[in-house]
Amino acid sequence: MLGCQHANDAYAARYRHLTTREHNRLKPTQAQTVIAAALLRQLWAVVTTGKPWDPAIAANGLIGIEEAIVA
């Protein structure tokens, strides 16, 4: 998981946020678990939908409003 954080800006930023925020700060292992879970969800979405990975969705976990309305 550590390699993923170094190679991907979205995951690195998320890890930094989780471990440095003032409220409910996570320990490094907890933050790595959060990143791992997010990666699994995103891989599942890519495999099942056939859509390419989107760093914007990875950064905030949201899809565009247009896509949400259609779905």
N, CA, C and O atoms as CSV, one atom per row, in Angstrom:
chain,resi,resn,atom,element,x,y,z
A,1,MET,N,N,0.816,-1.186,0.000
A,1,MET,CA,C,0.000,0.000,0.000
A,1,MET,C,C,0.866,1.259,0.000
A,1,MET,O,O,0.485,2.282,-0.569
A,2,LEU,N,N,2.017,1.178,0.633
A,2,LEU,CA,C,2.894,2.336,0.702
A,2,LEU,C,C,3.347,2.776,-0.684
A,2,LEU,O,O,3.439,3.975,-0.947
A,3,GLY,N,N,3.632,1.827,-1.577
A,3,GLY,CA,C,4.040,2.162,-2.935
A,3,GLY,C,C,2.956,2.899,-3.685
A,3,GLY,O,O,3.239,3.802,-4.472
A,4,CYS,N,N,1.727,2.520,-3.446
A,4,CYS,CA,C,0.581,3.168,-4.093
A,4,CYS,C,C,0.512,4.643,-3.700
A,4,CYS,O,O,0.220,5.503,-4.530
A,5,GLN,N,N,0.779,4.920,-2.447
A,5,GLN,CA,C,0.716,6.298,-1.968
A,5,GLN,C,C,1.819,7.160,-2.581
A,5,GLN,O,O,1.604,8.342,-2.851
A,6,HIS,N,N,2.982,6.583,-2.800
A,6,HIS,CA,C,4.089,7.347,-3.373
A,6,HIS,C,C,3.913,7.565,-4.868
A,6,HIS,O,O,4.340,8.589,-5.401
A,7,ALA,N,N,3.293,6.620,-5.540
A,7,ALA,CA,C,3.167,6.678,-6.996
A,7,ALA,C,C,1.931,7.438,-7.478
A,7,ALA,O,O,1.836,7.773,-8.658
A,8,ASN,N,N,0.984,7.713,-6.579
A,8,ASN,CA,C,-0.274,8.308,-6.990
A,8,ASN,C,C,-0.572,9.526,-6.133
A,8,ASN,O,O,-0.688,9.416,-4.913
A,9,ASP,N,N,-0.698,10.690,-6.767
A,9,ASP,CA,C,-0.929,11.932,-6.030
A,9,ASP,C,C,-2.244,11.928,-5.260
A,9,ASP,O,O,-2.319,12.466,-4.155
A,10,ALA,N,N,-3.278,11.324,-5.837
A,10,ALA,CA,C,-4.587,11.297,-5.172
A,10,ALA,C,C,-4.516,10.512,-3.863
A,10,ALA,O,O,-5.045,10.955,-2.843
A,11,TYR,N,N,-3.865,9.351,-3.890
A,11,TYR,CA,C,-3.745,8.544,-2.680
A,11,TYR,C,C,-2.815,9.203,-1.671
A,11,TYR,O,O,-3.069,9.144,-0.468
A,12,ALA,N,N,-1.751,9.825,-2.138
A,12,ALA,CA,C,-0.822,10.505,-1.235
A,12,ALA,C,C,-1.516,11.659,-0.516
A,12,ALA,O,O,-1.331,11.850,0.685
A,13,ALA,N,N,-2.309,12.420,-1.250
A,13,ALA,CA,C,-3.025,13.543,-0.638
A,13,ALA,C,C,-4.052,13.048,0.371
A,13,ALA,O,O,-4.211,13.632,1.443
A,14,ARG,N,N,-4.746,11.974,0.026
A,14,ARG,CA,C,-5.746,11.412,0.948
A,14,ARG,C,C,-5.072,10.909,2.217
A,14,ARG,O,O,-5.570,11.158,3.314
A,15,TYR,N,N,-3.962,10.214,2.092
A,15,TYR,CA,C,-3.219,9.711,3.247
A,15,TYR,C,C,-2.761,10.864,4.137
A,15,TYR,O,O,-2.912,10.824,5.358
A,16,ARG,N,N,-2.196,11.892,3.498
A,16,ARG,CA,C,-1.743,13.070,4.250
A,16,ARG,C,C,-2.896,13.707,5.010
A,16,ARG,O,O,-2.752,14.073,6.176
A,17,HIS,N,N,-4.039,13.837,4.347
A,17,HIS,CA,C,-5.206,14.427,4.994
A,17,HIS,C,C,-5.646,13.589,6.196
A,17,HIS,O,O,-5.912,14.131,7.269
A,18,LEU,N,N,-5.722,12.289,6.017
A,18,LEU,CA,C,-6.203,11.415,7.089
A,18,LEU,C,C,-5.277,11.412,8.300
A,18,LEU,O,O,-5.744,11.288,9.433
A,19,THR,N,N,-3.979,11.547,8.077
A,19,THR,CA,C,-3.015,11.460,9.177
A,19,THR,C,C,-2.656,12.814,9.784
A,19,THR,O,O,-1.977,12.864,10.810
A,20,THR,N,N,-3.098,13.910,9.171
A,20,THR,CA,C,-2.729,15.230,9.712
A,20,THR,C,C,-3.921,16.092,10.104
A,20,THR,O,O,-3.736,17.169,10.671
A,21,ARG,N,N,-5.137,15.645,9.815
A,21,ARG,CA,C,-6.306,16.472,10.147
A,21,ARG,C,C,-6.431,16.617,11.660
A,21,ARG,O,O,-5.979,15.758,12.418
A,22,GLU,N,N,-7.039,17.695,12.080
A,22,GLU,CA,C,-7.173,17.980,13.512
A,22,GLU,C,C,-8.220,17.086,14.175
A,22,GLU,O,O,-7.985,16.549,15.257
A,23,HIS,N,N,-9.361,16.928,13.535
A,23,HIS,CA,C,-10.457,16.145,14.111
A,23,HIS,C,C,-10.379,14.695,13.627
A,23,HIS,O,O,-10.326,14.443,12.423
A,24,ASN,N,N,-10.372,13.755,14.552
A,24,ASN,CA,C,-10.387,12.332,14.224
A,24,ASN,C,C,-9.176,11.912,13.379
A,24,ASN,O,O,-9.326,11.213,12.377
A,25,ARG,N,N,-8.012,12.330,13.779
A,25,ARG,CA,C,-6.764,11.983,13.071
A,25,ARG,C,C,-6.525,10.475,13.158
A,25,ARG,O,O,-6.681,9.871,14.219
A,26,LEU,N,N,-6.150,9.887,12.046
A,26,LEU,CA,C,-5.896,8.447,12.005
A,26,LEU,C,C,-4.412,8.140,12.171
A,26,LEU,O,O,-3.551,8.937,11.798
A,27,LYS,N,N,-4.133,6.974,12.737
A,27,LYS,CA,C,-2.765,6.478,12.816
A,27,LYS,C,C,-2.378,5.993,11.420
A,27,LYS,O,O,-3.256,5.705,10.606
A,28,PRO,N,N,-1.088,5.899,11.131
A,28,PRO,CA,C,-0.657,5.496,9.783
A,28,PRO,C,C,-1.293,4.188,9.291
A,28,PRO,O,O,-1.713,4.100,8.137
A,29,THR,N,N,-1.365,3.183,10.154
A,29,THR,CA,C,-1.941,1.907,9.733
A,29,THR,C,C,-3.432,2.047,9.416
A,29,THR,O,O,-3.929,1.424,8.478
A,30,GLN,N,N,-4.138,2.857,10.190
A,30,GLN,CA,C,-5.555,3.089,9.921
A,30,GLN,C,C,-5.737,3.795,8.578
A,30,GLN,O,O,-6.622,3.440,7.800
A,31,ALA,N,N,-4.910,4.780,8.315
A,31,ALA,CA,C,-5.001,5.512,7.048
A,31,ALA,C,C,-4.671,4.602,5.870
A,31,ALA,O,O,-5.304,4.700,4.819
A,32,GLN,N,N,-3.689,3.720,6.031
A,32,GLN,CA,C,-3.363,2.777,4.963
A,32,GLN,C,C,-4.524,1.833,4.691
A,32,GLN,O,O,-4.756,1.446,3.545
A,33,THR,N,N,-5.254,1.462,5.736
A,33,THR,CA,C,-6.428,0.609,5.567
A,33,THR,C,C,-7.521,1.337,4.793
A,33,THR,O,O,-8.189,0.745,3.945
A,34,VAL,N,N,-7.699,2.608,5.084
A,34,VAL,CA,C,-8.681,3.412,4.348
A,34,VAL,C,C,-8.305,3.493,2.874
A,34,VAL,O,O,-9.165,3.347,2.005
A,35,ILE,N,N,-7.036,3.722,2.591
A,35,ILE,CA,C,-6.559,3.809,1.201
A,35,ILE,C,C,-6.741,2.465,0.501
A,35,ILE,O,O,-7.160,2.424,-0.656
A,36,ALA,N,N,-6.431,1.374,1.184
A,36,ALA,CA,C,-6.582,0.044,0.594
A,36,ALA,C,C,-8.041,-0.233,0.250
A,36,ALA,O,O,-8.336,-0.765,-0.820
A,37,ALA,N,N,-8.946,0.122,1.141
A,37,ALA,CA,C,-10.373,-0.081,0.882
A,37,ALA,C,C,-10.838,0.756,-0.309
A,37,ALA,O,O,-11.612,0.285,-1.142
A,38,ALA,N,N,-10.368,1.982,-0.383
A,38,ALA,CA,C,-10.725,2.847,-1.511
A,38,ALA,C,C,-10.195,2.277,-2.823
A,38,ALA,O,O,-10.885,2.302,-3.843
A,39,LEU,N,N,-8.978,1.768,-2.792
A,39,LEU,CA,C,-8.391,1.176,-3.993
A,39,LEU,C,C,-9.199,-0.040,-4.453
A,39,LEU,O,O,-9.450,-0.202,-5.647
A,40,LEU,N,N,-9.601,-0.883,-3.519
A,40,LEU,CA,C,-10.416,-2.041,-3.882
A,40,LEU,C,C,-11.758,-1.623,-4.483
A,40,LEU,O,O,-12.206,-2.211,-5.467
A,41,ARG,N,N,-12.400,-0.615,-3.897
A,41,ARG,CA,C,-13.672,-0.124,-4.449
A,41,ARG,C,C,-13.478,0.419,-5.859
A,41,ARG,O,O,-14.296,0.169,-6.744
A,42,GLN,N,N,-12.400,1.158,-6.065
A,42,GLN,CA,C,-12.152,1.741,-7.382
A,42,GLN,C,C,-11.797,0.673,-8.411
A,42,GLN,O,O,-12.232,0.754,-9.560
A,43,LEU,N,N,-11.024,-0.313,-8.019
A,43,LEU,CA,C,-10.710,-1.409,-8.935
A,43,LEU,C,C,-11.973,-2.174,-9.316
A,43,LEU,O,O,-12.158,-2.544,-10.475
A,44,TRP,N,N,-12.830,-2.406,-8.343
A,44,TRP,CA,C,-14.106,-3.078,-8.613
A,44,TRP,C,C,-14.916,-2.266,-9.618
A,44,TRP,O,O,-15.472,-2.830,-10.560
A,45,ALA,N,N,-14.988,-0.974,-9.430
A,45,ALA,CA,C,-15.757,-0.118,-10.338
A,45,ALA,C,C,-15.172,-0.147,-11.748
A,45,ALA,O,O,-15.925,-0.203,-12.721
A,46,VAL,N,N,-13.871,-0.111,-11.875
A,46,VAL,CA,C,-13.228,-0.142,-13.199
A,46,VAL,C,C,-13.510,-1.476,-13.889
A,46,VAL,O,O,-13.835,-1.507,-15.076
A,47,VAL,N,N,-13.388,-2.562,-13.154
A,47,VAL,CA,C,-13.580,-3.889,-13.745
A,47,VAL,C,C,-15.040,-4.114,-14.131
A,47,VAL,O,O,-15.317,-4.648,-15.205
A,48,THR,N,N,-15.975,-3.713,-13.270
A,48,THR,CA,C,-17.387,-4.009,-13.537
A,48,THR,C,C,-18.031,-3.051,-14.532
A,48,THR,O,O,-18.967,-3.433,-15.234
A,49,THR,N,N,-17.546,-1.808,-14.604
A,49,THR,CA,C,-18.158,-0.849,-15.533
A,49,THR,C,C,-17.397,-0.710,-16.831
A,49,THR,O,O,-17.963,-0.300,-17.844
A,50,GLY,N,N,-16.111,-1.048,-16.814
A,50,GLY,CA,C,-15.283,-0.880,-17.996
A,50,GLY,C,C,-14.842,0.552,-18.234
A,50,GLY,O,O,-14.207,0.846,-19.247
A,51,LYS,N,N,-15.176,1.455,-17.303
A,51,LYS,CA,C,-14.751,2.850,-17.423
A,51,LYS,C,C,-13.339,2.993,-16.872
A,51,LYS,O,O,-12.977,2.305,-15.917
A,52,PRO,N,N,-12.534,3.879,-17.463
A,52,PRO,CA,C,-11.166,4.057,-16.964
A,52,PRO,C,C,-11.149,4.708,-15.579
A,52,PRO,O,O,-12.098,5.376,-15.169
A,53,TRP,N,N,-10.046,4.491,-14.883
A,53,TRP,CA,C,-9.871,5.073,-13.564
A,53,TRP,C,C,-9.820,6.584,-13.680
A,53,TRP,O,O,-9.194,7.115,-14.597
A,54,ASP,N,N,-10.466,7.276,-12.769
A,54,ASP,CA,C,-10.539,8.729,-12.795
A,54,ASP,C,C,-9.950,9.287,-11.497
A,54,ASP,O,O,-10.510,9.051,-10.426
A,55,PRO,N,N,-8.839,10.018,-11.565
A,55,PRO,CA,C,-8.235,10.541,-10.344
A,55,PRO,C,C,-9.125,11.531,-9.605
A,55,PRO,O,O,-8.999,11.674,-8.388
A,56,ALA,N,N,-10.014,12.211,-10.301
A,56,ALA,CA,C,-10.932,13.137,-9.623
A,56,ALA,C,C,-11.885,12.372,-8.713
A,56,ALA,O,O,-12.168,12.811,-7.598
A,57,ILE,N,N,-12.374,11.240,-9.180
A,57,ILE,CA,C,-13.244,10.412,-8.341
A,57,ILE,C,C,-12.440,9.815,-7.192
A,57,ILE,O,O,-12.939,9.720,-6.071
A,58,ALA,N,N,-11.210,9.416,-7.460
A,58,ALA,CA,C,-10.363,8.851,-6.411
A,58,ALA,C,C,-10.074,9.873,-5.327
A,58,ALA,O,O,-9.972,9.516,-4.153
A,59,ALA,N,N,-9.941,11.128,-5.698
A,59,ALA,CA,C,-9.591,12.172,-4.730
A,59,ALA,C,C,-10.728,12.458,-3.759
A,59,ALA,O,O,-10.486,12.673,-2.571
A,60,ASN,N,N,-11.966,12.463,-4.251
A,60,ASN,CA,C,-13.054,12.822,-3.346
A,60,ASN,C,C,-14.178,11.809,-3.279
A,60,ASN,O,O,-15.147,12.011,-2.548
A,61,GLY,N,N,-14.069,10.731,-4.022
A,61,GLY,CA,C,-15.049,9.661,-3.923
A,61,GLY,C,C,-16.403,9.966,-4.533
A,61,GLY,O,O,-17.371,9.250,-4.275
A,62,LEU,N,N,-16.487,10.999,-5.325
A,62,LEU,CA,C,-17.765,11.398,-5.900
A,62,LEU,C,C,-17.731,11.269,-7.405
A,62,LEU,O,O,-16.674,11.350,-8.032
A,63,ILE,N,N,-18.902,11.067,-7.972
A,63,ILE,CA,C,-19.027,11.087,-9.426
A,63,ILE,C,C,-19.742,12.369,-9.812
A,63,ILE,O,O,-20.313,13.051,-8.960
A,64,GLY,N,N,-19.711,12.692,-11.077
A,64,GLY,CA,C,-20.386,13.890,-11.540
A,64,GLY,C,C,-21.883,13.825,-11.312
A,64,GLY,O,O,-22.461,12.738,-11.314
A,65,ILE,N,N,-22.516,14.960,-11.119
A,65,ILE,CA,C,-23.952,15.010,-10.842
A,65,ILE,C,C,-24.726,14.401,-12.004
A,65,ILE,O,O,-25.718,13.705,-11.789
A,66,GLU,N,N,-24.285,14.656,-13.233
A,66,GLU,CA,C,-24.977,14.104,-14.381
A,66,GLU,C,C,-24.984,12.584,-14.331
A,66,GLU,O,O,-26.006,11.960,-14.617
A,67,GLU,N,N,-23.853,11.979,-13.969
A,67,GLU,CA,C,-23.761,10.525,-13.908
A,67,GLU,C,C,-24.625,9.989,-12.776
A,67,GLU,O,O,-25.252,8.941,-12.928
A,68,ALA,N,N,-24.670,10.684,-11.649
A,68,ALA,CA,C,-25.468,10.231,-10.512
A,68,ALA,C,C,-26.959,10.255,-10.843
A,68,ALA,O,O,-27.705,9.373,-10.416
A,69,ILE,N,N,-27.386,11.245,-11.590
A,69,ILE,CA,C,-28.795,11.344,-11.941
A,69,ILE,C,C,-29.178,10.234,-12.906
A,69,ILE,O,O,-30.255,9.651,-12.780
A,70,VAL,N,N,-28.312,9.932,-13.868
A,70,VAL,CA,C,-28.571,8.882,-14.845
A,70,VAL,C,C,-28.627,7.513,-14.160
A,70,VAL,O,O,-29.476,6.684,-14.486
A,71,ALA,N,N,-27.724,7.287,-13.219
A,71,ALA,CA,C,-27.641,5.989,-12.530
A,71,ALA,C,C,-28.793,5.854,-11.614
A,71,ALA,O,O,-28.924,4.837,-10.932
